[in-house]
């Protein structure tokens, strides 16, 4: 019977790891969405899928600081949430002299996901080919905001694309 309990515990840990990594992605892009909305930037497309979140806006008509803010705010959102989860865990330990093991592991896995956030964003952007949209599709070259243009510029390439466009 201990084999089944161990297998169930392993399954629960896998679910917890997957959940924290998904929450990392969700909060990363929700932070970007809120930042863009707070700065009055019109969004042409916003979609949450199982493994990717797509936010589409034109970066050519926004100031440099807003674009830098969009790239940074995703990681900052996750860092702030990790700080919040850590403070809640510390308060639980101070008040209750313990924290439930699942909560402790959640904070730990969310911390790992937060540290890996920029790397994971880069990997997803490369796999999804979220770069060089204008040269990949005639629809994107004609009108980046149209529904026919399915490409977006991922976080890993936004600043490079912006500064390359400014230099030319």
N, C-alpha and C positions, 0 to 999 in steps of 0.2 A: 504493500500500500504506500510505502514511502516513495517509491518510484513515481507513482501517479501524482502524489502531492508535489514532488520536486518538479515534475513536468508541468503541472498546473502553475506553480510559482514562476517557472521559467517563461511560460506563456504570458502570465500577467506582467512580468518585467519587460518582455518584448512589446506588449501592448503599451506599457508606460513609456518606453523609449520612443516608439513610433508616435505616440500622442504628443510627447514633448517636442519632438522634431517637427511635427506638423504645426503645433502651436507656435513654434519659433517662426516658421514661414508665414503663418497667418498674421501674427502680430507685427512682423517685419513690414509686410505690405499694407496692413491697416495703418501703421504709423506713417507710411509714405502717403497713403490716401488722405489721411487727416491733415498732413502737412500741406499737400497740394490744395485741398479744399480750403484750409485756413488762409492760404495765400491767394485765393481766388483764381487758381489755374483751372481752366475747363478740361474735364476728362472726356475723351471720346469713347473710351471702352474700359470697362472694369469687369473682370471675371475671376471667380474663385473656382478652381478645379481641385482634384484630389492631390496633385503633386506640383501644381504651378498656380500662381496668381498673376494675372495680367492687368497692368495699368497702362493705358495708352493716352498720351497727351503730346502736344507739340512742344519740344524743348527750345525751338529756335526763337520763340518770342518771349522767353522768360529770362530774367537776369541770371548771371553766373552763380550768385550766392544761393538762389533758389534751387538750381540744379545740384550744387554741392550739398545743400540741405536735404534734398530728396535722397541722394546717395547715402548720406550719413544717418538720416533719421531712422531708417530701418534697424540698423545695428543699435542705435541709441535707445530705441523703443524696447528692444530685447534686453539691453543692459538695465534699463530702468525697471522693467518687470522682474528681472533677476534680483535686483536690489530689493524690490518690494517683497518678493517671495522669501528672500533671506531674512528680512526684518520680521516678517510674520513668523518664520521658523524660530528666530531668536526669542521673540515674545512668547511663543508657545513653550519653549524650553524654560524661560524665566518664570512663567505663571504656572505651568503644569508639570515642570521638571522633566518633561519628555516631549517628543514629537513622534507622531505615528511614523513607522518605518516607510510606508508608501509615500508620505509627504516629504520625508527626507530624501528619498530616492528621486522623487519628482523634481525637487529643487536641484539636486545634483545633475540629473539628466538635462534639465533646462539650462543649467550653467554650461554643460558640455556643448549643447546645441547652440548656445549664444556665442561661445568661443569659435565654433566652426561655421557660424553664420556667413561670413564673407566668402569662405571657401565653398560652402554649399551653394551660395548664390552664383558664384563663378561657374561651378560644375553644371548647374542647371542651365545657365545662360549659354554655355558652350554646347551642351547636348541639344537644347532647343534652337540653337543658332540664332540667338537674340542679338544680332549685330548686323551692320551693313545692310539694312533693310532696303535702302534706295536701289542698290545694285542687285538685289535678289529677286525683285518682283517689279513688273511694269506698273502694277496697280499702286505699289508703294512709291515708285518714282514719280508717278503722276499725282497722287494725292495720298499722303501718309495717313490722313484721318478717315479715309473711306473704309467701309466695311470689307471691301475686297482686299485690302492690305491686311494680311494676317500677321505680319511681323511687328515686333516691338524691339526697342533697344533696351537690353537688360542692364541692371545696375552695374555689372562688371565693366560695361563698355560705355556708359553714359558720358563720363567725363572725358574719356579718350576721344569719343566721337565729337563731343562739343568743342574741345580745344583743337582737334584736327580741322573742324569746319571753320573755326575762327582764323587759323593760320593760313588757310587757302583763300 
